[in-house]
Amino acid sequence: MPVTYRLAKDFNVAANIIRAQVAPNQIGTLLVELSGDIDQLDAAMEWLRLQDIGISTLSREIQIDMESCVHCGLCTGICPTEALTLDSETWQLNFARSRCIVCEQCIPTCPVQAISTNL
């Protein structure tokens, strides 16, 4: 089923696919950022539920242990929203929480395991 097409056409909701693990005729997962009018978002999420598509909204946050962080910058290369950046003068990691979409791609990238979620 063309889910993102239906969200756009029927509900005027933009779907930005962050990560996908989908195979034909199998259960899969999508991490999707939805944007649009709040009423349209509610209607779109209800439609998804009626299609037997499980939904969970993210209430988690990325946590960075700055004492463990070695400021190597590996996480900055994988971050799709540039929430993680290196200061070009101090070479220290900066984290813009407001830009983070909790895609969790940075967690396995960190060689010292300084990045986690708040669960």
C-alpha positions in Angstrom: 0.0 0.0 0.0 1.4 3.4 -0.9 1.2 4.9 2.6 3.2 8.1 2.2 1.2 8.8 -1.0 -2.1 8.4 0.8 -0.9 10.7 3.6 0.0 13.4 1.2 -3.0 13.1 -1.1 -5.8 12.4 1.4 -4.6 14.4 4.4 -2.1 16.9 3.1 0.5 15.5 5.5 4.1 15.4 4.5 6.0 12.3 5.4 9.8 12.4 5.6 11.1 8.8 5.8 14.1 8.8 8.2 14.7 5.0 8.3 13.0 2.0 6.7 13.1 -1.7 7.2 10.5 -3.0 4.8 10.3 -6.2 2.7 7.4 -7.4 0.5 4.8 -9.5 2.3 6.5 -9.1 5.7 6.1 -6.9 8.7 8.4 -3.9 8.6 9.1 -0.6 10.3 9.4 2.9 9.2 10.6 5.9 11.2 8.7 8.8 9.7 8.6 12.4 10.5 5.1 13.7 9.8 4.3 17.4 9.3 1.1 19.3 8.6 -1.9 20.8 10.3 -2.6 19.3 13.7 -6.1 18.3 12.7 -4.9 16.7 9.5 -2.1 14.9 11.5 -4.7 13.5 13.9 -6.9 12.3 11.0 -3.9 10.8 9.2 -2.9 8.9 12.3 -6.4 7.6 12.8 -6.5 6.4 9.2 -3.2 4.6 9.8 -4.6 2.8 12.8 -7.7 1.8 10.7 -5.3 0.2 8.2 -3.8 -1.9 11.0 -0.6 0.1 10.9 0.9 0.3 14.4 1.9 3.8 15.5 4.1 4.9 18.3 5.0 8.5 18.8 8.5 9.3 20.0 8.8 10.7 23.5 12.4 9.6 23.9 15.3 12.0 23.7 18.9 11.4 22.8 21.3 11.8 25.8 25.0 12.5 25.4 27.4 11.8 28.2 29.9 14.6 27.6 32.4 13.1 30.1 32.6 9.9 28.0 32.5 11.7 24.6 35.9 11.9 22.9 34.6 14.4 20.3 35.6 12.3 17.4 32.8 13.5 15.2 31.7 10.2 13.8 28.1 10.9 14.9 28.0 14.1 13.0 28.4 12.4 9.7 25.4 10.1 10.3 23.0 12.7 11.7 20.4 13.5 9.1 19.3 16.8 10.7 22.7 18.1 11.6 21.6 18.1 15.3 25.2 16.9 16.1 28.0 19.1 14.9 31.6 19.8 15.8 32.6 23.3 16.7 35.2 24.3 14.0 37.3 26.2 16.6 37.3 24.0 19.7 36.5 20.7 18.0 33.9 20.0 20.7 30.7 18.2 20.0 27.6 20.4 19.9 24.1 18.9 20.2 21.1 21.0 19.1 18.3 19.1 20.8 15.6 21.1 18.9 16.9 19.7 15.6 17.1 16.0 16.8 14.4 13.7 15.5 15.5 10.7 17.6 16.3 8.5 14.7 18.9 6.8 16.9 21.4 6.5 14.0 24.1 8.1 16.1 23.9 5.5 18.9 25.6 2.6 17.2 28.0 5.0 15.5 29.6 6.2 18.8 32.8 4.2 19.5 32.7 5.0 23.2 28.9 4.5 23.7 28.5 8.1 25.0 25.1 8.4 23.2 21.9 6.8 24.4 18.2 7.4 24.8 16.5 8.4 28.0 14.4 5.2 28.3 
